[in-house]
Amino acid sequence: PPIPGLSRKFTLNEARRNLSRGDHIAVDRAFHFSHHGIYTGDGFVIEYGSNKEIHYTTLENFLDSSHYIYKVDSEAIYKPEKIVERAKSRLYERDYSVFGNNCEQFARWCRNGD
């Protein structure tokens, strides 16, 4: 798959059992694109949605038509609580840019400030 830094792929049920708060997760999308978010640890994900706004969604909605949820091995300099806190601090932001502020960059920023 086109998602760099993969550590493991999960079905939805496996993801519910194995993901941890603050994990950087991703799914495959059409045309070899991937979509990224931060798992909040309670069955929800904070993501840049299709409306170009950062919001909460369920794991089911995040998975969409994909078959697997991937845990991405992105560097984390923050503890899980801080990662989720950083993600929440940007809720409802509508500053999406495919090149400069996309869903993968958002997830990496939450974990390591980049």
N, C-alpha and C positions, 0 to 999 in steps of 0.2 A: 504493500500500500504506500501511498505517497506521503505518509505522515512520518516525519523524522523523529528519531529518539524513542521509538516504541519500546516499552518494556513487556507489555502483555495485552492481549485482547480478551474481552469478556462478552458473553451474551448479556442481555439485560439482567437476568436473574443472578448471574455470576457477578456482575458489576455491583448489584445491591449488597452482596455478601463480602466483596473483596476491596472495594474502593474505600479510601479514607478521606476524611475532611481535609480540604486543601489540595487534593490531587488535581493535576493538570490532565484533563481528558480530551479526547478527540474522536470524531467519527468521520468516515469517508462520505463525501458528497459527489454529486455528478461531475463529470468532466475532470476527474482526478484532483478535485479540490478536497480539502479537509476543513472541518469546523471544530473549533476549540472552545473550552470553557473550564471553569473551576467548580469542582464538586464540593458542595457545602456539607456533606456528611449526613444528610437527612432525606435522601431521595431527590434532592434538588440540585440544580446547576445554575451558576450565574454565567451568562453568555451575552455576546453581541447577537441579538436576534435578527431575523430577516427584515425587520422594520428599522434596522440600523440603530437600535437602542439597547443598552445593557439592561438586562432584566433577569428575573428568576424564571426557570422552566423546570419541568420534571425530567427525570432521566428518560422516561418514555418519549417525551416530546423532543428531547435532545437527540435521541437515537434516530428519530424520524424513520426514514425508509432504509437506513443502514442496517447491517447485520450484527455489527460488533461495536463496542465502546472500547477505545484504546486508552490505556494509561500511558502518558507521555513522560519520559524521563527528562524533564526540564529542571535545570538547577533551581534549588530553593535555598534562599538565605534566611527566609522567615519561617517561623513555626506555623503549623496549620491554622491556629486561631487567627494569627496576624494575616495570613494569606487570605482567609475568608473575609476578615475585616477590611482588607484593602479592596477586595472585589466589591463588597457592599458599599464602600465609599464612592464607587463610580456608578452605582445603580441609577438608571434613567438617563445616563449620559447619551447624547446623540451626536457623537463626534467621530463617527466611523469613516475610515479611509482605507481602501483596499491596499494601498501602499504604505501608509504611515501610521495607521491606528486600527488594525484589524483584530479579529478574534484571537488569533494566535499571539499577537503582540500584547493584547490585553492579559491573556493567561500568563505569559512570561513575566509581565510587569507585576502581576499580583504575587508571584513567587520569588522574584529576584530584583525587582525595581528597574529592569531594562525596558 
